[in-house]
Amino acid sequence: MDYTVVIIGAGPAGIFAALTLAEAGLSPVLLVEQGKDLKERKRHGANDMLCGWGGAGAFSDGKLTLSPEVGGFLGDLVGTAALKELLAEADAIYVRFGAPDRLYGGMTPEMEALADRARLADLELIPMTIRHIGTENCLVVLERLKAALGRKVEVRTNCQAVKILADEGEVRAVELSDGRVVRCRYVIAAPGRSGAPWMKEQARRLGLPSQASPVDIGVRVELPAVVFKEITDITYESKLVYYTKTFDDKVRTFCMNPYGEVVQERNGSMITVNGHSYAGKKTANTNFALLVSSAFTEPFDDPIAYGRYIARLANLLGKGVIVQRLGDLMAGRRSTPERLARCLTRPTLQEAVPGDLSYVFPYRHLLGLVEMLHALDKIAPGTASRHTLLYGVEVKFYSHRIQLSQDLETPVRNLFAAGDGAGITRGLLQASVSGMLAARAVLKRESGERA
């Protein structure tokens, strides 16, 4: 064997798997990451926002959701009580490496009152507790995590895992983009959300049972911070769910950034939109995503391709990210630079091109987004203002959810899958926990075999 363990992906799942193995003294371990090293990543460059040391969420904003109801499906495998303990354990590690002490949310009287107001507006508020690391603090935390690995784990960035190789139902090796085939006893595949298509292909090749996950497609909303100030002061990020009156589709808020900024992301040739916020620097605006969940049945089973199609359509029409005033959308006209100049909400993403999102979204999606904005207006007056900005598109790709054991092992022996790329997590903290779980399963098996 060249290595005892090969970890694919240096996002939260891969990093926490590597840290768990390093602290237990298991070696040799190889961590491969297709993106750049942390010091080489840029927030506005190429694919750096999605790929590279730290992954996507831990590099851009760093929201740690401690509530087991939000951020993934690990509770289905380990149970809610166990997941709650694991989330607290992973959160403590982030704090040890520099995350701020402050927590937001929790079931306070203010949160209960907000939940009651939401119900009156046909909205469901998902109570949760959040620790916000902040964009600038994320770099510090990631640097310390990387330093903690030291020489205990060999790290190769700018190196893609091409194939996972197995024989007789057991993992054998990983083929790398530099031409090497590294033999190993265990593989922990944690390619992240941007690696969802790759993970799907590996599952097909290896015959891993999986089921299609919904794709979330929508817009990034930007408005004056004062509109959501009462809500963000209570909970920082509010998870609000709405079921549309017309089609009964699920629409939800996601990744709320008080006093933050809107950014664009590149995934290969495709450009999408996202947002983040700093811990110590503020803008005048708050931004958040509104996402419509789309699930498909036979004969179509490729929601990732559908999401890519919508994103590329926006890129075709706007040559990148499109921005539109809500007032222009409702009036059936495109936004122009002149109309945008009269907008009271000043856009924080200067690269966005004024346009018309009604040419991008299917009627069903667009109507759901508008319905949700008017529902939010009841608890945060000003949300449905004609000066609210909509950026499109924002797409969250989730890998086919792979069939896994309680230890996150696939039907191929010694092949474990973790994080968003495996379709079992949808957030930074649960992804971190999944890496810990997979690594602990490896350690347990190694200990048993040595005994």
Residue pairs with C-beta under 8 A, 6 or more apart in sequence:
1 183
1 184
1 185
2 28
2 30
2 182
2 183
2 184
3 28
3 29
3 30
3 154
3 182
3 183
3 184
3 185
4 26
4 27
4 28
4 29
4 184
4 185
4 186
4 446
5 21
5 26
5 29
5 30
5 184
5 185
5 186
5 187
5 188
5 439
5 442
6 29
6 30
6 31
6 32
6 161
6 174
6 182
6 184
6 186
6 187
6 188
7 14
7 17
7 18
7 29
7 30
7 31
7 32
7 153
7 187
7 188
7 190
8 14
8 32
8 161
8 164
8 174
8 187
8 188
8 189
8 190
8 191
9 32
9 33
9 34
9 55
9 189
9 190
9 191
9 192
9 195
9 419
9 421
10 18
10 31
10 32
10 33
10 35
10 52
10 53
10 54
10 55
10 155
10 157
11 54
11 55
11 56
11 57
11 58
11 190
11 192
11 419
11 420
11 431
12 54
12 55
12 57
12 58
12 419
12 428
12 429
12 431
12 432
12 435
13 55
13 188
13 190
13 192
13 418
13 419
13 420
13 421
13 425
13 431
13 432
13 434
13 435
13 438
14 31
14 33
14 55
14 188
14 190
14 418
14 419
14 435
15 54
15 55
15 58
15 142
15 145
15 146
15 432
15 435
16 90
16 93
16 431
16 432
16 433
16 435
16 436
16 439
17 188
17 190
17 418
17 435
17 436
17 438
17 439
18 29
18 31
18 149
18 153
18 435
18 439
19 93
19 145
19 148
19 149
20 435
20 436
20 439
20 440
20 443
21 29
21 152
21 153
21 439
21 442
21 443
22 29
22 148
22 149
22 150
22 152
22 153
24 439
24 443
25 152
26 442
26 443
26 446
27 152
28 154
29 152
29 153
29 154
30 153
30 154
30 156
30 182
30 184
31 149
31 153
31 154
31 155
31 156
32 156
32 159
32 160
32 161
32 174
32 176
33 51
33 52
33 53
33 155
33 156
33 157
33 158
33 159
34 51
34 158
34 159
34 160
34 161
34 177
34 195
35 41
35 47
35 48
35 50
35 51
35 52
35 53
35 157
35 158
36 48
36 51
36 52
36 53
36 157
36 158
37 52
37 53
37 157
37 158
38 52
38 53
38 54
38 139
38 142
38 143
38 146
40 52
40 157
41 48
41 52
41 53
41 54
41 59
42 48
43 49
43 60
43 135
43 263
44 263
46 266
47 194
47 266
47 267
47 268
49 56
49 59
49 60
49 263
49 265
49 266
49 274
50 56
50 192
50 193
50 194
50 265
50 266
50 267
51 192
51 194
52 59
52 157
53 142
53 146
53 155
53 157
54 138
54 142
55 192
55 431
56 192
56 193
56 194
56 265
57 63
57 427
57 428
57 431
58 133
58 138
58 141
58 142
58 428
59 138
59 139
59 142
60 135
60 138
60 263
60 274
60 276
61 132
61 133
61 134
61 135
61 138
61 255
61 257
61 260
61 275
61 276
61 277
62 99
62 132
62 133
62 134
62 135
62 137
62 138
62 141
62 428
63 130
63 131
63 132
63 133
63 237
63 255
63 427
63 428
64 91
64 94
64 99
64 130
64 131
64 132
64 133
64 428
64 429
65 71
65 87
65 128
65 129
65 130
65 427
65 428
65 429
65 430
66 87
66 88
66 91
66 103
66 128
66 129
66 130
66 131
66 429
67 87
67 105
67 126
67 127
67 128
67 129
68 74
68 75
68 80
68 83
68 84
68 87
69 75
69 126
69 128
70 126
70 128
70 239
70 427
71 425
71 426
71 427
71 428
71 429
71 430
72 424
72 425
72 426
72 427
72 430
72 431
72 434
73 401
73 424
73 425
74 83
74 86
74 424
74 425
74 430
74 433
74 434
74 437
75 83
77 404
77 405
77 406
77 408
77 424
78 86
78 406
78 437
83 430
83 433
86 433
86 436
86 437
87 429
87 430
87 433
89 433
89 436
90 429
90 432
90 433
90 436
91 99
91 131
91 429
93 432
94 131
94 133
94 141
94 429
94 432
95 101
95 131
97 141
97 144
97 145
97 148
98 137
98 140
98 141
98 144
99 131
99 133
99 137
99 141
100 131
100 132
100 133
100 134
100 137
100 279
102 131
102 132
103 129
103 130
103 131
104 129
104 130
104 131
104 132
104 234
104 235
104 236
104 237
105 111
105 127
105 128
105 129
105 130
105 234
105 235
105 236
105 237
106 127
106 129
107 127
108 234
110 234
111 125
111 127
111 234
111 235
114 125
114 231
114 234
114 235
114 238
114 379
115 125
115 127
117 378
117 379
118 124
118 125
118 240
118 379
119 125
120 378
121 375
121 376
121 378
121 379
122 242
122 243
122 375
123 240
123 241
123 242
123 375
123 376
123 378
123 379
124 240
124 241
124 242
125 238
125 239
125 240
126 239
126 240
126 241
128 235
128 237
128 239
130 235
130 236
130 237
132 236
132 237
132 277
132 279
133 141
133 279
134 277
134 278
134 279
134 280
135 276
135 277
135 278
135 279
136 278
136 279
136 280
136 281
137 279
146 155
149 155
156 176
159 176
159 177
159 178
160 176
160 177
161 174
161 175
161 176
161 177
161 189
161 191
161 198
162 175
162 176
162 177
163 174
163 175
163 202
163 205
164 171
164 174
164 187
164 189
164 202
164 205
164 206
164 415
165 171
165 172
165 173
165 174
165 175
165 181
166 172
166 206
166 412
166 415
169 411
169 412
169 413
170 412
170 413
170 414
171 184
171 185
171 186
171 187
171 412
171 413
171 414
171 415
172 183
172 184
173 181
173 182
173 183
173 184
174 181
174 182
174 184
174 187
175 181
176 182
185 414
186 414
186 415
186 416
186 442
186 445
187 414
187 415
187 416
188 416
188 417
188 418
188 435
188 438
188 439
188 442
189 199
189 202
189 415
189 416
189 417
189 418
189 421
189 422
190 417
190 418
190 419
190 421
190 422
190 431
190 434
190 435
190 438
191 198
191 199
191 419
191 421
192 419
192 420
192 421
193 396
193 397
193 398
193 399
193 420
193 421
194 267
194 397
195 399
195 421
196 304
196 397
196 398
196 399
196 400
196 420
196 421
196 423
197 304
197 397
198 421
199 399
199 400
199 402
199 417
199 421
199 422
199 423
200 210
200 304
200 399
200 400
202 208
203 210
203 400
203 402
206 410
206 412
206 415
207 411
208 402
208 403
208 410
208 411
208 412
209 402
209 403
209 411
210 399
210 400
210 401
210 402
210 403
210 423
211 400
211 401
212 295
212 296
212 301
212 302
212 303
212 400
212 401
213 303
213 398
213 399
213 400
213 401
213 423
214 293
214 294
214 295
214 303
214 398
215 293
215 294
215 303
215 304
215 306
215 307
215 395
215 396
215 397
215 398
216 252
216 254
216 291
216 292
216 293
216 294
216 307
216 395
216 396
216 398
217 291
217 292
217 294
217 306
217 307
217 310
217 361
217 365
217 393
217 394
217 395
217 396
218 251
218 289
218 290
218 291
218 292
218 365
218 369
218 392
218 393
218 394
218 395
219 273
219 289
219 290
219 357
219 369
219 390
219 391
219 392
219 393
219 394
220 262
220 273
220 274
220 275
220 287
220 288
220 289
220 390
220 391
220 392
220 394
221 287
221 288
221 289
221 290
221 373
221 383
221 388
221 389
221 390
221 391
222 262
222 275
222 285
222 286
222 287
222 345
222 347
222 348
222 388
222 389
222 390
222 391
223 285
223 286
223 287
223 345
223 382
223 383
223 385
223 387
223 388
223 389
224 284
224 285
224 286
224 344
224 345
224 382
225 232
225 258
225 259
225 282
225 283
225 284
225 285
225 286
226 382
227 286
227 380
227 381
227 382
227 383
227 385
228 238
228 256
228 258
228 286
228 288
228 380
228 383
229 258
229 286
230 380
231 238
231 379
231 380
232 238
232 256
232 258
232 286
236 256
236 258
237 255
237 256
237 288
238 253
238 256
239 252
239 253
239 254
240 252
240 253
240 376
241 250
241 251
241 252
242 250
242 251
242 252
242 371
242 372
242 375
243 249
243 250
243 251
244 251
244 367
244 368
244 371
244 372
245 371
246 364
246 367
246 368
246 371
247 364
247 367
247 368
249 292
249 293
249 294
249 364
249 368
250 292
250 293
251 290
251 291
251 292
251 293
251 368
251 369
251 371
251 372
252 290
252 291
252 293
253 288
253 289
253 290
253 291
253 376
254 288
254 289
254 290
254 291
254 396
255 274
255 275
255 288
255 289
256 286
256 287
256 288
257 275
257 276
257 277
257 286
257 287
257 288
258 277
258 286
259 277
259 282
259 283
259 284
259 285
259 286
260 275
260 276
260 277
260 278
260 283
260 285
260 286
260 287
260 348
261 275
261 276
261 277
261 283
261 285
261 287
261 348
261 349
262 273
262 274
262 275
262 287
262 347
262 348
262 349
262 352
262 391
263 273
263 274
263 275
263 276
263 349
264 271
264 272
264 273
264 274
264 320
264 321
264 349
264 351
264 352
265 271
265 272
265 273
265 274
269 315
270 308
270 311
270 312
270 315
271 311
271 315
271 320
271 321
272 311
272 321
272 393
272 394
272 395
273 321
273 349
273 352
273 391
273 392
273 393
273 394
274 289
274 394
275 287
275 288
275 289
283 348
284 346
285 345
285 346
285 348
287 348
289 394
289 396
290 369
290 372
290 373
291 394
291 396
292 364
292 365
292 368
292 369
294 303
294 306
294 365
295 303
296 302
296 303
296 306
300 306
303 398
304 397
304 399
307 395
307 396
307 397
308 395
308 397
310 360
310 361
310 393
310 395
311 393
311 395
313 359
313 360
314 321
314 322
314 357
314 360
314 392
314 393
317 355
317 356
317 359
317 360
318 352
318 353
318 355
319 353
320 351
320 352
320 353
321 349
321 351
321 352
321 353
321 391
321 392
322 352
322 353
322 354
322 355
322 356
322 357
322 360
322 391
322 392
322 393
323 335
323 340
323 347
323 349
323 352
323 353
323 354
323 355
323 389
323 390
323 391
323 392
324 334
324 335
324 354
324 355
324 356
324 357
324 389
324 390
324 392
325 335
325 339
325 340
325 343
325 386
325 387
325 388
325 389
325 390
326 373
326 384
326 385
326 386
326 387
326 388
326 389
326 390
327 385
327 386
327 387
328 334
328 335
328 339
328 356
328 386
329 356
329 357
329 358
329 370
329 390
330 370
330 386
332 358
333 356
334 354
334 355
334 356
335 354
335 355
335 356
336 354
337 354
339 354
340 347
340 354
343 387
343 389
344 385
344 387
345 387
345 388
345 389
347 389
349 391
352 391
357 366
357 390
357 392
357 393
358 366
360 392
360 393
361 369
361 392
361 393
369 390
373 383
373 384
373 388
374 384
376 383
376 384
377 383
377 384
382 388
396 426
398 420
398 423
398 426
399 420
399 421
399 422
399 423
400 423
401 422
401 423
401 424
402 410
402 417
402 422
402 423
402 424
403 410
403 411
404 410
404 416
404 417
404 422
404 424
407 416
407 437
407 438
407 440
407 441
407 444
408 416
408 417
408 418
408 422
408 424
408 434
408 437
408 438
408 441
409 415
409 416
409 438
409 441
410 416
410 417
414 445
416 438
416 441
416 442
417 424
417 438
418 424
418 425
418 431
418 434
418 435
418 437
418 438
419 425
419 431
419 434
419 435
420 426
420 431
422 434
424 430
424 434
425 431
425 433
425 434
